[in-house]
Amino acid sequence: MPRPADRLPLGHAIALGVLHGPAELLPVSSSAHITLVPWLLGWPYTELDGELRKAFEVALHAGTAAALLIALRNEIPGVSFRRAQLVALSFAPPAVIGKRFERPIEQRLGTPATIAAGLALGSVAMLVADRAPQRRTREEAGALDALLLGVAQACALMPGVSRNGATLAAARARRFTREDANALSRHVALPIILGATALKGTRLLRRGVPPPLRRAFAAGAASAFASTLASTWLIRQVERDRSLAPYAAYRMGLALVVAWRCRP
């Protein structure tokens, strides 16, 4: 019989995988939802060892990343010096900061209270940025735009901020149209998702997964893959010329629920 600290019911793993797909595609923070939903519902996931929770999130991201490679295969830009430069500039800030501060961020900013703060801060940033005029297209993106998108991704290392939400806010603040802001957000996020998944996946393979959890990890990755593929229509919904206010309102509402639950 697995100890409580090594237990992840198969149904819970599948449910979290199903949740991960749409939460990754929308600017609501998948990491926040994977942490907060079990915490709010009292699931044993919260009792897992911290390293095992991180490993399970790697499995979910692996499933989502594989699905995104399939779903967005026609959008992956061709190789050119300009595009390589833009990707490199957007990749550098989160890669450098993540490598240097990964442990402190995970240890200090992964609690429900700090995640709620990240959700609220991201909501405000999205609302303010979305007031900018829609004047630029993705073809006009330059080095400064790429660097600022990279800084936004670095800010999203704080759980709750949301990589998608932060890069959308950065692109809208730079006056890109909502459709092109979404495209830029996807294009700069995919290398980070793949890089982080590969790095953390390698660590996971070295460490290994306890036998009682292997089925749950596999089921979570498979359901994240399926839910991401099934939810790609959400990309078009966000891409349409609609305000980011509904997503900001949802994030703020979730933050308030968590703050209420965290009260003394």
Accessible surface in RSA format (square Angstrom, percent):
REM  Atomic radii and reference values for relative SASA: ProtOr
REM  Chains: A
REM  Algorithm: Lee & Richards
REM  Probe-radius: 1.40
REM  Slices: 20
REM RES _ NUM      All-atoms   Total-Side   Main-Chain    Non-polar    All polar
REM                ABS   REL    ABS   REL    ABS   REL    ABS   REL    ABS   REL
RES MET A   1   213.05 110.3 135.80  89.9  77.25 183.9 113.54  96.5  99.51 131.8
RES PRO A   2    51.87  37.8  37.07  33.8  14.80  53.8  45.77  37.8   6.10  37.9
RES ARG A   3   155.16  65.1 150.15  76.5   5.01  11.9  68.90  94.2  86.26  52.3
RES PRO A   4    80.97  59.0  80.91  73.8   0.06   0.2  80.91  66.8   0.06   0.4
RES ALA A   5    38.70  35.6  37.88  58.5   0.82   1.9  37.94  53.4   0.76   2.0
RES ASP A   6    21.39  15.0  21.10  21.0   0.29   0.7   2.35   5.5  19.04  19.0
RES ARG A   7    85.96  36.1  84.83  43.2   1.13   2.7  21.70  29.7  64.26  38.9
RES LEU A   8    10.42   5.8   0.00   0.0  10.42  26.2   0.21   0.2  10.20  27.5
RES PRO A   9    41.07  29.9  30.29  27.6  10.79  39.2  41.07  33.9   0.00   0.0
RES LEU A  10    66.21  36.9  58.36  41.8   7.85  19.7  58.53  41.1   7.68  20.7
RES GLY A  11    48.51  59.8   0.00   N/A  48.51  59.8  35.93  98.6  12.58  28.2
RES HIS A  12    43.17  23.6  43.17  30.0   0.00   0.0  21.89  22.6  21.28  24.8
RES ALA A  13     0.00   0.0   0.00   0.0   0.00   0.0   0.00   0.0   0.00   0.0
RES ILE A  14    71.27  40.6  71.27  53.1   0.00   0.0  71.27  51.3   0.00   0.0
RES ALA A  15    42.82  39.4  32.10  49.5  10.72  24.4  37.99  53.5   4.83  12.8
RES LEU A  16     1.13   0.6   1.07   0.8   0.06   0.2   1.13   0.8   0.00   0.0
RES GLY A  17     0.00   0.0   0.00   N/A   0.00   0.0   0.00   0.0   0.00   0.0
RES VAL A  18    78.62  51.7  78.49  71.1   0.13   0.3  78.49  68.2   0.13   0.3
RES LEU A  19    47.10  26.2  43.35  31.0   3.76   9.4  47.03  33.0   0.07   0.2
RES HIS A  20     1.16   0.6   1.16   0.8   0.00   0.0   0.98   1.0   0.18   0.2
RES GLY A  21     0.00   0.0   0.00   N/A   0.00   0.0   0.00   0.0   0.00   0.0
RES PRO A  22    34.89  25.4  34.86  31.8   0.03   0.1  34.89  28.8   0.00   0.0
RES ALA A  23     5.41   5.0   1.57   2.4   3.84   8.7   3.99   5.6   1.42   3.8
RES GLU A  24    20.75  11.9  11.46   8.7   9.29  22.1   3.81   7.4  16.94  13.8
RES LEU A  25    14.82   8.3   6.86   4.9   7.96  20.0   9.21   6.5   5.61  15.1
RES LEU A  26    33.53  18.7  32.84  23.5   0.69   1.7  32.84  23.1   0.69   1.9
RES PRO A  27     0.00   0.0   0.00   0.0   0.00   0.0   0.00   0.0   0.00   0.0
RES VAL A  28     9.59   6.3   9.56   8.7   0.02   0.1   9.56   8.3   0.02   0.1
RES SER A  29     4.43   3.7   0.71   1.0   3.71   8.6   3.47   7.4   0.95   1.3
RES SER A  30    10.32   8.7   6.87   9.2   3.45   8.0   0.01   0.0  10.31  14.4
RES SER A  31    37.14  31.4  34.66  46.3   2.48   5.7  26.93  57.3  10.21  14.3
RES ALA A  32     0.00   0.0   0.00   0.0   0.00   0.0   0.00   0.0   0.00   0.0
RES HIS A  33     8.96   4.9   8.90   6.2   0.06   0.1   7.45   7.7   1.51   1.8
RES ILE A  34     0.91   0.5   0.91   0.7   0.00   0.0   0.91   0.7   0.00   0.0
RES THR A  35    36.14  25.7  34.32  34.8   1.82   4.3  22.21  29.8  13.93  21.1
RES LEU A  36     0.48   0.3   0.48   0.3   0.00   0.0   0.48   0.3   0.00   0.0
RES VAL A  37    37.83  24.9  37.18  33.7   0.65   1.6  37.83  32.9   0.00   0.0
RES PRO A  38     0.00   0.0   0.00   0.0   0.00   0.0   0.00   0.0   0.00   0.0
RES TRP A  39    61.73  24.8  56.72  27.5   5.00  11.7  33.62  17.9  28.10  45.6
RES LEU A  40    43.56  24.3  27.57  19.7  16.00  40.2  27.57  19.4  16.00  43.0
RES LEU A  41   108.04  60.2  79.37  56.8  28.67  72.1  84.29  59.2  23.75  63.9
RES GLY A  42    63.14  77.9   0.00   N/A  63.14  77.9  33.16  91.0  29.97  67.1
RES TRP A  43    45.62  18.3  44.31  21.4   1.32   3.1  30.42  16.2  15.20  24.7
RES PRO A  44    17.60  12.8  16.51  15.0   1.10   4.0  17.60  14.5   0.00   0.0
RES TYR A  45     3.32   1.6   3.32   1.9   0.00   0.0   3.24   2.4   0.08   0.1
RES THR A  46    55.40  39.4  35.78  36.3  19.63  46.8  23.63  31.7  31.78  48.0
RES GLU A  47    94.56  54.3  77.35  58.5  17.21  41.0  38.98  75.4  55.58  45.4
RES LEU A  48     4.30   2.4   0.00   0.0   4.30  10.8   0.00   0.0   4.30  11.6
RES ASP A  49    64.10  44.9  53.65  53.4  10.45  24.7  25.85  60.8  38.25  38.1
RES GLY A  50    32.49  40.1   0.00   N/A  32.49  40.1  22.61  62.0   9.88  22.1
RES GLU A  51    61.22  35.1  57.31  43.4   3.91   9.3  28.19  54.5  33.03  27.0
RES LEU A  52     5.52   3.1   5.52   3.9   0.00   0.0   5.52   3.9   0.00   0.0
RES ARG A  53    78.51  33.0  78.51  40.0   0.00   0.0  10.86  14.8  67.65  41.0
RES LYS A  54    55.14  26.9  52.84  32.4   2.30   5.5  47.12  42.4   8.02   8.5
RES ALA A  55     7.96   7.3   4.35   6.7   3.60   8.2   7.60  10.7   0.36   1.0
RES PHE A  56     0.00   0.0   0.00   0.0   0.00   0.0   0.00   0.0   0.00   0.0
RES GLU A  57    40.61  23.3  40.59  30.7   0.03   0.1   7.30  14.1  33.31  27.2
RES VAL A  58    12.93   8.5  11.13  10.1   1.80   4.3  12.77  11.1   0.16   0.4
RES ALA A  59    12.17  11.2   7.43  11.5   4.74  10.8  12.17  17.1   0.00   0.0
RES LEU A  60     0.00   0.0   0.00   0.0   0.00   0.0   0.00   0.0   0.00   0.0
RES HIS A  61    35.15  19.2  35.15  24.4   0.00   0.0  25.06  25.8  10.09  11.7
RES ALA A  62    41.47  38.1  35.00  54.0   6.47  14.7  36.61  51.6   4.86  12.9
RES GLY A  63     6.65   8.2   0.00   N/A   6.65   8.2   6.45  17.7   0.20   0.5
RES THR A  64     0.00   0.0   0.00   0.0   0.00   0.0   0.00   0.0   0.00   0.0
RES ALA A  65     3.79   3.5   3.79   5.9   0.00   0.0   3.79   5.3   0.00   0.0
RES ALA A  66    43.42  39.9  37.84  58.4   5.58  12.7  41.58  58.6   1.83   4.9
RES ALA A  67     0.00   0.0   0.00   0.0   0.00   0.0   0.00   0.0   0.00   0.0
RES LEU A  68     9.69   5.4   9.69   6.9   0.00   0.0   9.69   6.8   0.00   0.0
RES LEU A  69    71.23  39.7  66.56  47.6   4.67  11.7  66.79  46.9   4.44  11.9
RES ILE A  70    79.47  45.2  77.30  57.6   2.17   5.2  79.47  57.2   0.00   0.0
RES ALA A  71    34.57  31.8   4.73   7.3  29.84  67.9  11.63  16.4  22.95  60.8
RES LEU A  72     8.66   4.8   8.24   5.9   0.42   1.1   8.66   6.1   0.00   0.0
RES ARG A  73   149.57  62.8 132.07  67.3  17.49  41.7  48.76  66.6 100.80  61.1
RES ASN A  74   137.49  94.8 101.14  97.7  36.36  87.5  34.02  81.9 103.48 100.0
RES GLU A  75    43.00  24.7  31.09  23.5  11.91  28.4  34.06  65.9   8.95   7.3
RES ILE A  76    86.06  49.0  67.12  50.0  18.93  45.6  68.37  49.2  17.69  48.0
RES PRO A  77    52.40  38.2  31.64  28.8  20.76  75.5  39.94  33.0  12.46  77.4
RES GLY A  78    44.31  54.6   0.00   N/A  44.31  54.6  36.78 100.9   7.53  16.9
RES VAL A  79   152.88 100.6 117.56 106.4  35.32  85.1 121.44 105.5  31.44  85.3
RES SER A  80    46.75  39.5  36.50  48.7  10.25  23.6  43.54  92.7   3.20   4.5
RES PHE A  81   168.95  84.5 154.61  95.8  14.35  37.3 159.68  96.8   9.27  26.5
RES ARG A  82    98.26  41.3  96.22  49.0   2.04   4.9  62.09  84.9  36.17  21.9
RES ARG A  83   108.78  45.7 107.99  55.0   0.79   1.9  15.84  21.7  92.94  56.3
RES ALA A  84    54.74  50.3  41.75  64.4  12.99  29.6  50.33  70.9   4.41  11.7
RES GLN A  85    74.89  41.9  67.83  49.6   7.06  16.8  17.16  36.5  57.73  43.8
RES LEU A  86    23.83  13.3  23.80  17.0   0.03   0.1  23.82  16.7   0.01   0.0
RES VAL A  87    53.35  35.1  53.21  48.2   0.14   0.3  53.34  46.3   0.01   0.0
RES ALA A  88    58.97  54.2  48.57  75.0  10.40  23.7  55.44  78.1   3.53   9.4
RES LEU A  89    52.22  29.1  51.83  37.1   0.39   1.0  52.22  36.7   0.00   0.0
RES SER A  90     0.77   0.7   0.77   1.0   0.00   0.0   0.00   0.0   0.77   1.1
RES PHE A  91    74.31  37.2  74.02  45.8   0.29   0.7  74.31  45.1   0.00   0.0
RES ALA A  92    44.22  40.7  40.03  61.8   4.19   9.5  44.22  62.3   0.00   0.0
RES PRO A  93    18.99  13.8  11.82  10.8   7.17  26.1  18.97  15.7   0.02   0.1
RES PRO A  94     6.73   4.9   2.92   2.7   3.81  13.8   3.17   2.6   3.57  22.2
RES ALA A  95    38.13  35.1  21.91  33.8  16.22  36.9  32.74  46.1   5.39  14.3
RES VAL A  96   101.11  66.5  95.79  86.7   5.32  12.8  99.87  86.8   1.24   3.4
RES ILE A  97    66.75  38.0  66.34  49.4   0.41   1.0  66.75  48.1   0.00   0.0
RES GLY A  98    13.47  16.6   0.00   N/A  13.47  16.6  12.87  35.3   0.60   1.3
RES LYS A  99   183.36  89.5 152.57  93.6  30.79  73.3 107.89  97.1  75.47  80.4
RES ARG A 100   157.58  66.2 143.66  73.2  13.92  33.1  52.48  71.7 105.09  63.7
RES PHE A 101    88.29  44.2  88.29  54.7   0.00   0.0  88.29  53.5   0.00   0.0
RES GLU A 102    32.01  18.4  28.04  21.2   3.97   9.5  17.39  33.6  14.62  11.9
RES ARG A 103   118.85  49.9 117.58  59.9   1.27   3.0  50.29  68.7  68.57  41.6
RES PRO A 104    44.96  32.8  43.38  39.5   1.57   5.7  44.39  36.6   0.57   3.5
RES ILE A 105    28.82  16.4  27.67  20.6   1.15   2.8  28.81  20.7   0.01   0.0
RES GLU A 106    52.26  30.0  33.03  25.0  19.23  45.8  32.52  62.9  19.74  16.1
RES GLN A 107   132.35  74.0 100.13  73.2  32.22  76.7  42.19  89.8  90.15  68.4
RES ARG A 108   177.71  74.6 163.52  83.4  14.19  33.8  53.37  72.9 124.33  75.4
RES LEU A 109    54.68  30.5  54.68  39.1   0.00   0.0  54.68  38.4   0.00   0.0
RES GLY A 110    29.58  36.5   0.00   N/A  29.58  36.5  15.53  42.6  14.05  31.5
RES THR A 111    63.56  45.2  61.31  62.2   2.25   5.4  60.15  80.8   3.41   5.1
RES PRO A 112    28.66  20.9  28.66  26.1   0.00   0.0  28.66  23.7   0.00   0.0
RES ALA A 113    57.54  52.9  47.21  72.9  10.33  23.5  49.80  70.1   7.75  20.5
RES THR A 114    34.78  24.7  33.38  33.8   1.39   3.3  34.78  46.7   0.00   0.0
RES ILE A 115     1.25   0.7   1.25   0.9   0.00   0.0   1.25   0.9   0.00   0.0
RES ALA A 116     8.12   7.5   7.34  11.3   0.78   1.8   7.62  10.7   0.50   1.3
RES ALA A 117    44.28  40.7  35.62  55.0   8.66  19.7  43.67  61.5   0.61   1.6
RES GLY A 118     0.00   0.0   0.00   N/A   0.00   0.0   0.00   0.0   0.00   0.0
RES LEU A 119     0.13   0.1   0.13   0.1   0.00   0.0   0.13   0.1   0.00   0.0
RES ALA A 120    26.74  24.6  26.58  41.0   0.16   0.4  26.74  37.7   0.00   0.0
RES LEU A 121   110.27  61.4 105.06  75.2   5.22  13.1 105.77  74.3   4.50  12.1
RES GLY A 122     7.43   9.2   0.00   N/A   7.43   9.2   7.06  19.4   0.37   0.8
RES SER A 123     0.23   0.2   0.23   0.3   0.00   0.0   0.23   0.5   0.00   0.0
RES VAL A 124    78.24  51.5  77.85  70.5   0.39   0.9  78.24  68.0   0.00   0.0
RES ALA A 125    48.27  44.4  38.39  59.2   9.88  22.5  46.44  65.4   1.83   4.8
RES MET A 126     1.22   0.6   1.22   0.8   0.00   0.0   1.03   0.9   0.19   0.3
RES LEU A 127    77.80  43.3  74.11  53.0   3.68   9.3  74.38  52.2   3.41   9.2
RES VAL A 128    97.84  64.4  91.56  82.9   6.28  15.1  91.93  79.9   5.91  16.0
RES ALA A 129     9.74   9.0   4.99   7.7   4.75  10.8   9.62  13.5   0.12   0.3
RES ASP A 130    13.47   9.4   6.35   6.3   7.12  16.8   5.17  12.2   8.30   8.3
RES ARG A 131   207.66  87.2 173.93  88.7  33.73  80.3  60.38  82.5 147.28  89.3
RES ALA A 132    22.04  20.3  11.15  17.2  10.89  24.8  17.26  24.3   4.78  12.7
RES PRO A 133    57.42  41.8  45.88  41.8  11.54  42.0  57.42  47.4   0.00   0.0
RES GLN A 134    69.65  38.9  41.03  30.0  28.62  68.1  15.33  32.6  54.32  41.2
RES ARG A 135   173.20  72.7 140.97  71.9  32.23  76.7  49.32  67.4 123.89  75.1
RES ARG A 136    31.73  13.3  31.73  16.2   0.00   0.0  10.35  14.1  21.38  13.0
RES THR A 137    54.75  38.9  54.75  55.5   0.00   0.0  47.98  64.5   6.77  10.2
RES ARG A 138    72.80  30.6  67.93  34.6   4.87  11.6  20.05  27.4  52.75  32.0
RES GLU A 139   124.97  71.7 106.26  80.4  18.71  44.6  67.63 130.8  57.34  46.8
RES GLU A 140    93.40  53.6  72.79  55.1  20.61  49.1  39.82  77.0  53.58  43.7
RES ALA A 141     5.20   4.8   3.05   4.7   2.15   4.9   3.05   4.3   2.15   5.7
RES GLY A 142    28.49  35.1   0.00   N/A  28.49  35.1  28.46  78.1   0.03   0.1
RES ALA A 143    47.89  44.0  38.86  60.0   9.03  20.5  39.19  55.2   8.70  23.0
RES LEU A 144    99.12  55.2  92.09  65.9   7.03  17.7  95.40  67.0   3.73  10.0
RES ASP A 145     3.86   2.7   3.36   3.3   0.50   1.2   0.79   1.9   3.07   3.1
RES ALA A 146     2.96   2.7   1.87   2.9   1.08   2.5   2.85   4.0   0.11   0.3
RES LEU A 147    74.11  41.3  74.11  53.0   0.00   0.0  74.11  52.0   0.00   0.0
RES LEU A 148    64.16  35.7  61.73  44.2   2.42   6.1  61.73  43.4   2.42   6.5
RES LEU A 149     5.23   2.9   5.23   3.7   0.00   0.0   5.23   3.7   0.00   0.0
RES GLY A 150     0.00   0.0   0.00   N/A   0.00   0.0   0.00   0.0   0.00   0.0
RES VAL A 151    69.19  45.5  68.98  62.4   0.21   0.5  69.19  60.1   0.00   0.0
RES ALA A 152    10.70   9.8   5.75   8.9   4.95  11.3  10.48  14.8   0.22   0.6
RES GLN A 153     3.89   2.2   0.36   0.3   3.52   8.4   0.36   0.8   3.52   2.7
RES ALA A 154     9.94   9.1   3.72   5.7   6.22  14.2   4.11   5.8   5.83  15.4
RES CYS A 155    74.16  56.1  60.70  67.7  13.46  31.6  25.68  65.1  48.49  52.3
RES ALA A 156    17.77  16.3   2.20   3.4  15.58  35.4   2.55   3.6  15.22  40.3
RES LEU A 157    59.77  33.3  47.24  33.8  12.52  31.5  50.98  35.8   8.79  23.7
RES MET A 158    39.46  20.4  37.78  25.0   1.67   4.0  20.10  17.1  19.35  25.6
RES PRO A 159    24.72  18.0  22.27  20.3   2.45   8.9  24.72  20.4   0.00   0.0
RES GLY A 160     0.48   0.6   0.00   N/A   0.48   0.6   0.00   0.0   0.48   1.1
RES VAL A 161    17.08  11.2  16.63  15.1   0.45   1.1  16.63  14.4   0.45   1.2
RES SER A 162     7.63   6.4   1.65   2.2   5.98  13.8   4.87  10.4   2.76   3.9
RES ARG A 163    55.28  23.2  48.72  24.8   6.56  15.6   7.61  10.4  47.68  28.9
RES ASN A 164    25.51  17.6  22.71  21.9   2.80   6.7  11.60  27.9  13.91  13.4
RES GLY A 165     1.32   1.6   0.00   N/A   1.32   1.6   1.19   3.3   0.13   0.3
RES ALA A 166    14.64  13.5   4.82   7.4   9.81  22.3  12.39  17.5   2.24   5.9
RES THR A 167     0.00   0.0   0.00   0.0   0.00   0.0   0.00   0.0   0.00   0.0
RES LEU A 168     1.21   0.7   1.21   0.9   0.00   0.0   1.21   0.8   0.00   0.0
RES ALA A 169     9.03   8.3   8.26  12.7   0.77   1.8   8.67  12.2   0.36   0.9
RES ALA A 170    18.73  17.2   9.66  14.9   9.08  20.6  18.20  25.6   0.53   1.4
RES ALA A 171     0.89   0.8   0.02   0.0   0.87   2.0   0.89   1.2   0.00   0.0
RES ARG A 172     2.70   1.1   2.70   1.4   0.00   0.0   1.02   1.4   1.68   1.0
RES ALA A 173    57.68  53.0  37.19  57.4  20.49  46.6  39.35  55.4  18.33  48.6
RES ARG A 174    63.66  26.7  63.36  32.3   0.30   0.7  12.74  17.4  50.92  30.9
RES ARG A 175    92.77  38.9  92.77  47.3   0.00   0.0  16.13  22.0  76.63  46.4
RES PHE A 176     0.97   0.5   0.97   0.6   0.00   0.0   0.97   0.6   0.00   0.0
RES THR A 177    32.70  23.3  32.70  33.2   0.00   0.0  31.57  42.4   1.13   1.7
RES ARG A 178    37.26  15.6  36.88  18.8   0.38   0.9   4.05   5.5  33.21  20.1
RES GLU A 179    91.61  52.6  89.82  68.0   1.78   4.2  16.63  32.2  74.98  61.2
RES ASP A 180    14.86  10.4  14.86  14.8   0.00   0.0   0.00   0.0  14.86  14.8
RES ALA A 181     0.00   0.0   0.00   0.0   0.00   0.0   0.00   0.0   0.00   0.0
RES ASN A 182     8.41   5.8   7.84   7.6   0.58   1.4   0.14   0.3   8.27   8.0
RES ALA A 183     0.05   0.0   0.05   0.1   0.00   0.0   0.05   0.1   0.00   0.0
RES LEU A 184    16.56   9.2  16.56  11.8   0.00   0.0  16.56  11.6   0.00   0.0
RES SER A 185     2.81   2.4   2.79   3.7   0.02   0.0   0.72   1.5   2.09   2.9
RES ARG A 186    33.40  14.0  25.96  13.2   7.44  17.7  27.19  37.2   6.21   3.8
RES HIS A 187    40.33  22.0  31.71  22.0   8.62  22.0  27.76  28.6  12.57  14.6
RES VAL A 188    10.30   6.8   9.38   8.5   0.92   2.2   9.38   8.2   0.92   2.5
RES ALA A 189    11.23  10.3  11.23  17.3   0.00   0.0  11.23  15.8   0.00   0.0
RES LEU A 190    16.51   9.2  15.78  11.3   0.72   1.8  16.31  11.5   0.19   0.5
RES PRO A 191    36.01  26.2  29.33  26.7   6.68  24.3  33.45  27.6   2.56  15.9
RES ILE A 192    17.71  10.1  16.85  12.6   0.87   2.1  17.13  12.3   0.58   1.6
RES ILE A 193     6.75   3.8   5.04   3.8   1.71   4.1   6.60   4.8   0.14   0.4
RES LEU A 194    62.01  34.5  57.68  41.3   4.34  10.9  58.41  41.0   3.61   9.7
RES GLY A 195    29.76  36.7   0.00   N/A  29.76  36.7  24.65  67.6   5.11  11.5
RES ALA A 196    37.69  34.7  30.04  46.4   7.66  17.4  35.20  49.6   2.49   6.6
RES THR A 197    20.73  14.7  17.23  17.5   3.51   8.4  18.66  25.1   2.07   3.1
RES ALA A 198    63.88  58.7  50.62  78.1  13.26  30.2  61.95  87.2   1.94   5.1
RES LEU A 199   100.00  55.7  94.40  67.5   5.61  14.1  99.70  70.0   0.31   0.8
RES LYS A 200    71.29  34.8  69.15  42.4   2.14   5.1  27.17  24.5  44.12  47.0
RES GLY A 201    16.70  20.6   0.00   N/A  16.70  20.6  16.33  44.8   0.37   0.8
RES THR A 202    64.00  45.5  62.12  63.0   1.88   4.5  37.61  50.5  26.40  39.9
RES ARG A 203    93.58  39.3  89.93  45.8   3.64   8.7  42.86  58.6  50.72  30.7
RES LEU A 204    27.83  15.5  23.48  16.8   4.36  11.0  27.26  19.1   0.58   1.6
RES LEU A 205   153.92  85.7 130.33  93.2  23.59  59.3 132.30  92.9  21.61  58.2
RES ARG A 206   186.58  78.3 147.72  75.3  38.86  92.5  72.67  99.3 113.91  69.0
RES ARG A 207   127.59  53.6  92.06  46.9  35.53  84.6  55.43  75.8  72.16  43.7
RES GLY A 208    30.20  37.2   0.00   N/A  30.20  37.2  27.88  76.5   2.32   5.2
RES VAL A 209    23.93  15.7  17.65  16.0   6.28  15.1  18.51  16.1   5.42  14.7
RES PRO A 210    40.03  29.2  33.41  30.5   6.62  24.1  39.18  32.4   0.85   5.3
RES PRO A 211    93.70  68.3  80.03  73.0  13.67  49.7  80.65  66.6  13.05  81.1
RES PRO A 212    77.23  56.3  41.09  37.5  36.14 131.4  54.38  44.9  22.85 142.0
RES LEU A 213     0.79   0.4   0.79   0.6   0.00   0.0   0.79   0.6   0.00   0.0
RES ARG A 214   136.37  57.3 131.17  66.9   5.20  12.4  48.55  66.4  87.82  53.2
RES ARG A 215   177.39  74.5 170.57  87.0   6.82  16.2  78.14 106.8  99.25  60.1
RES ALA A 216     3.52   3.2   2.85   4.4   0.67   1.5   2.85   4.0   0.67   1.8
RES PHE A 217    11.71   5.9  11.22   7.0   0.48   1.3  11.43   6.9   0.28   0.8
RES ALA A 218    65.16  59.9  51.97  80.2  13.18  30.0  60.96  85.9   4.19  11.1
RES ALA A 219    20.99  19.3  11.50  17.8   9.49  21.6  19.38  27.3   1.61   4.3
RES GLY A 220     0.00   0.0   0.00   N/A   0.00   0.0   0.00   0.0   0.00   0.0
RES ALA A 221    24.18  22.2  23.42  36.1   0.75   1.7  23.74  33.4   0.44   1.2
RES ALA A 222    61.85  56.9  50.30  77.6  11.55  26.3  58.28  82.1   3.57   9.5
RES SER A 223    13.96  11.8   7.93  10.6   6.03  13.9  13.38  28.5   0.59   0.8
RES ALA A 224     0.00   0.0   0.00   0.0   0.00   0.0   0.00   0.0   0.00   0.0
RES PHE A 225    65.01  32.5  65.01  40.3   0.00   0.0  65.01  39.4   0.00   0.0
RES ALA A 226    57.23  52.6  50.62  78.1   6.61  15.0  54.39  76.6   2.85   7.5
RES SER A 227    11.91  10.1   5.70   7.6   6.21  14.3  11.62  24.7   0.29   0.4
RES THR A 228     0.00   0.0   0.00   0.0   0.00   0.0   0.00   0.0   0.00   0.0
RES LEU A 229    62.81  35.0  51.68  37.0  11.13  28.0  51.92  36.5  10.89  29.3
RES ALA A 230    73.49  67.6  48.97  75.6  24.52  55.8  61.19  86.2  12.30  32.6
RES SER A 231    13.04  11.0  12.96  17.3   0.07   0.2   0.36   0.8  12.67  17.8
RES THR A 232    35.59  25.3  33.06  33.5   2.53   6.0   9.67  13.0  25.92  39.2
RES TRP A 233   147.98  59.4 141.33  68.4   6.64  15.6 130.46  69.6  17.51  28.4
RES LEU A 234    24.41  13.6  24.41  17.5   0.00   0.0  24.41  17.1   0.00   0.0
RES ILE A 235     7.45   4.2   5.76   4.3   1.69   4.1   7.42   5.3   0.04   0.1
RES ARG A 236   114.84  48.2 113.92  58.1   0.93   2.2  53.99  73.8  60.86  36.9
RES GLN A 237    50.50  28.2  49.69  36.3   0.81   1.9  11.82  25.2  38.69  29.3
RES VAL A 238     5.40   3.6   1.60   1.4   3.80   9.2   2.75   2.4   2.65   7.2
RES GLU A 239    19.46  11.2  17.14  13.0   2.31   5.5   3.07   5.9  16.39  13.4
RES ARG A 240   121.39  51.0 113.67  57.9   7.72  18.4  38.78  53.0  82.61  50.1
RES ASP A 241   104.08  72.9  75.80  75.4  28.29  66.9  34.83  82.0  69.25  69.1
RES ARG A 242   122.32  51.4 116.89  59.6   5.43  12.9  48.52  66.3  73.80  44.7
RES SER A 243    48.81  41.2  41.78  55.8   7.03  16.2  32.02  68.2  16.80  23.5
RES LEU A 244     3.28   1.8   3.28   2.3   0.00   0.0   3.28   2.3   0.00   0.0
RES ALA A 245    39.43  36.3  37.65  58.1   1.78   4.1  37.91  53.4   1.52   4.0
RES PRO A 246    86.98  63.4  72.75  66.3  14.23  51.7  80.66  66.6   6.33  39.3
RES TYR A 247    44.76  20.9  44.31  25.2   0.44   1.1  27.64  20.8  17.12  21.1
RES ALA A 248     1.11   1.0   0.37   0.6   0.74   1.7   0.63   0.9   0.49   1.3
RES ALA A 249    67.25  61.8  50.82  78.4  16.43  37.4  59.13  83.3   8.11  21.5
RES TYR A 250   110.02  51.4  99.30  56.5  10.72  27.9  88.56  66.6  21.46  26.5
RES ARG A 251     0.14   0.1   0.11   0.1   0.02   0.1   0.14   0.2   0.00   0.0
RES MET A 252    60.89  31.5  60.89  40.3   0.00   0.0  48.88  41.6  12.01  15.9
RES GLY A 253    31.24  38.5   0.00   N/A  31.24  38.5  29.53  81.0   1.71   3.8
RES LEU A 254    25.82  14.4  20.70  14.8   5.13  12.9  23.57  16.6   2.25   6.1
RES ALA A 255     5.71   5.3   4.76   7.3   0.95   2.2   5.01   7.1   0.71   1.9
RES LEU A 256   116.63  65.0 112.35  80.4   4.29  10.8 112.65  79.1   3.98  10.7
RES VAL A 257    73.52  48.4  70.02  63.4   3.50   8.4  73.42  63.8   0.10   0.3
RES VAL A 258     0.00   0.0   0.00   0.0   0.00   0.0   0.00   0.0   0.00   0.0
RES ALA A 259    53.46  49.1  41.85  64.6  11.60  26.4  46.50  65.5   6.95  18.4
RES TRP A 260   150.58  60.4 144.30  69.8   6.28  14.7 129.97  69.3  20.61  33.4
RES ARG A 261   102.46  43.0  80.56  41.1  21.90  52.1  18.85  25.8  83.61  50.7
RES CYS A 262    53.25  40.3  23.07  25.7  30.18  70.9  22.46  56.9  30.79  33.2
RES ARG A 263   132.12  55.5 112.35  57.3  19.76  47.1  44.83  61.3  87.28  52.9
RES PRO A 264   176.37 128.5 107.93  98.4  68.44 248.8 147.74 122.0  28.63 178.0
END  Absolute sums over single chains surface
CHAIN  1 A    12688.4      10618.3       2070.1       8420.4       4268.0
END  Absolute sums over all chains
TOTAL         12688.4      10618.3       2070.1       8420.4       4268.0
